[in-house]
Amino acid sequence: MLPIGLLRAAVGKAVTVELKIGEVYSGTLTQVDVWMNLNLEEVAVADGEPTGASVAAADLTAAPRMLHVRGTVIKSVTLPDTVWADARDERVHRSVGEREQPPRTVRPSRT
């Protein structure tokens, strides 16, 4: 499973993002693109190291309501455990759907 698939499965769920400079943000993932740029809402900023799946034990400071994080500055993203199952189910559903489609036939044009 590619990381982008896991991130897409996490849209709408609470995630924790640690940046290369040491800042830690926690919020609801609202959007992901192919460069792994992330958009978060309801953001909380933690002063210190991330603690597992949440930053509840860290000191929280004022944070912007929405945040855009560029993919090149991300060190790690902590996802809820349910994301693995959601991503796997989506992958299976997509592959089954592809098999159920009838094969396309290409007919030569009449000239």
Secondary structure as UniProt FT lines:
FT   HELIX           3..9
FT   TURN            10..12
FT   STRAND          14..19
FT   TURN            20..21
FT   STRAND          24..32
FT   TURN            34..35
FT   STRAND          38..47
FT   TURN            52..53
FT   TURN            56..57
FT   STRAND          59..61
FT   STRAND          66..69
FT   HELIX           71..73
FT   STRAND          74..78
FT   HELIX           82..100
//
